[in-house]
């Protein structure tokens, strides 16, 4: 059964990253193109937000015995399949794995316009992910 206190702690961290990302992401992507420090800050927070969701998904999948997981994208697909995450959110986060991988493996190749667009959307996706997974975990906790 999913460990509810672990879920709550990881959700606290995901929400914190989402708030930091909102604060640091400029409205104009040209700001990121001109300011390498800010580009790296936003990139790191996008990476961290996505990584934190993968980490939480991994714990839920292991706790529920739904594994093994073949790829990072599969984490979201499994949560969707098992009813722990909405399909649209799962698909969007799965798409986000591509930018996570670009950031993690080559900062210099990240397009500031694409990064800014992802960074502006990600906080809402993180919050929806948190709400879905927490609702699932609480229902399992109460019903278990």
Secondary structure as the mmCIF struct_conf table of DSSP 4:
data_model
#
loop_
_struct_conf.conf_type_id
_struct_conf.id
_struct_conf.beg_label_comp_id
_struct_conf.beg_label_asym_id
_struct_conf.beg_label_seq_id
_struct_conf.end_label_comp_id
_struct_conf.end_label_asym_id
_struct_conf.end_label_seq_id
HELX_RH_AL_P HELX_RH_AL_P1 UNK A 4 UNK A 24
BEND BEND1 UNK A 27 UNK A 28
HELX_RH_AL_P HELX_RH_AL_P2 UNK A 29 UNK A 34
HELX_RH_AL_P HELX_RH_AL_P3 UNK A 36 UNK A 64
TURN_TY1_P TURN_TY1_P1 UNK A 65 UNK A 65
BEND BEND2 UNK A 71 UNK A 71
HELX_RH_AL_P HELX_RH_AL_P4 UNK A 72 UNK A 81
TURN_TY1_P TURN_TY1_P2 UNK A 82 UNK A 83
BEND BEND3 UNK A 84 UNK A 85
HELX_RH_AL_P HELX_RH_AL_P5 UNK A 87 UNK A 105
HELX_RH_3T_P HELX_RH_3T_P1 UNK A 107 UNK A 109
HELX_RH_AL_P HELX_RH_AL_P6 UNK A 112 UNK A 143
#
